[in-house]
């Protein structure tokens, strides 16, 4: 069992057996029914990429490529346009259309507005050992400027370490909220891809990836899927991906990522993917 599968099973069991029920939930299903969930708080995971610890599970399919495309949409295209997202093959944001074919002043628009990506890249290059390498998407002026979903994966903190004359880039992703059965299996992998792109731009090695979630939850309508997951045996396959080469951050495309050991996972878990 890989490290990601162990975290996944441990957290599912903790949510189902020890989690709290929310009250008066904000989200609703398409039929208007309140989307109740069970949740746990302050969940932390750590992966050392140098040791081959990748945050990709084998217990269900993970939309790795689409997740990486979403990262390109937010941090490279720097837009909240749903038209651009759809052109890139990203369709899961359509439910958060605020009426003008955008998700509001959120995510990519916030990155562009405050030039957050370039500030990060320049800071890491010019002052690698600084302790102020942060991108924070939870800007209250943006949230008040327009309607839209508040960012869930809202902050990344970056650090550089030197080991044997090599510089290693570490990343911590912080989320206020995480839907564990759907988006939860995508966020870690896609932000590791962002870490790889930034490291490649700076000519650094990829070090540790950590993930902190304040509210990790499972919606009541996903409980049947949870039962299916708990009946499965983790595969011996160790899925991972890598960049073909280092280049300027804004020159990367989805084709620069090579993904390994996922075909068997897709085959085994195809039914579950449809169930969710």
QUIGI-V364722 format. One record per backbone hydrogen bond with DSSP energy under -0.5 kcal/mol. CO is the residue of the C=O (numbers start at 1). NH is the residue of the N-H. If there is no record, write none. Layout:
[[CO;NH] [CO;NH]]
This chain:
[[2;6] [3;7] [4;8] [5;9] [6;10] [7;11] [8;12] [9;13] [10;14] [11;15] [12;16] [13;17] [14;18] [14;19] [15;19] [20;39] [27;35] [29;32] [33;29] [34;36] [36;220] [37;22] [38;218] [39;20] [40;216] [43;213] [45;211] [47;49] [47;209] [48;51] [48;53] [49;52] [52;54] [54;4] [54;56] [62;64] [63;67] [64;68] [65;69] [66;70] [67;71] [68;72] [69;73] [70;74] [71;75] [71;76] [72;76] [72;77] [73;79] [79;108] [80;103] [81;85] [82;86] [83;87] [84;88] [85;88] [85;90] [86;89] [89;91] [91;94] [93;96] [94;97] [101;82] [101;83] [102;98] [104;106] [106;109] [107;110] [107;111] [108;112] [109;113] [110;114] [111;116] [112;115] [115;119] [116;120] [117;121] [118;122] [119;123] [120;124] [121;125] [122;126] [123;127] [127;130] [128;160] [132;134] [133;158] [135;156] [137;139] [138;140] [139;142] [139;143] [140;144] [141;145] [142;146] [152;154] [152;176] [154;137] [154;138] [155;174] [156;135] [157;172] [158;133] [159;170] [161;163] [161;168] [163;166] [166;163] [167;205] [168;161] [168;170] [169;207] [170;159] [171;210] [172;157] [173;212] [174;154] [174;155] [175;214] [178;180] [178;217] [179;182] [179;184] [182;185] [183;186] [183;187] [184;188] [186;190] [187;191] [188;192] [189;193] [190;194] [191;195] [192;196] [193;197] [194;198] [195;199] [196;200] [197;201] [198;202] [199;203] [199;204] [200;203] [205;169] [205;207] [207;49] [208;171] [209;47] [210;173] [211;45] [212;175] [213;43] [214;42] [215;178] [215;217] [216;40] [217;180] [218;38] [219;222] [220;223] [222;226] [223;227] [224;228] [225;229] [226;230] [227;231] [228;231] [229;232] [232;234] [237;239] [240;260] [242;258] [248;251] [248;252] [249;252] [253;256] [254;257] [256;244] [257;259] [258;242] [260;240] [262;266] [263;267] [264;268] [265;269] [266;270] [267;270] [269;273] [270;274] [271;275] [272;276]]
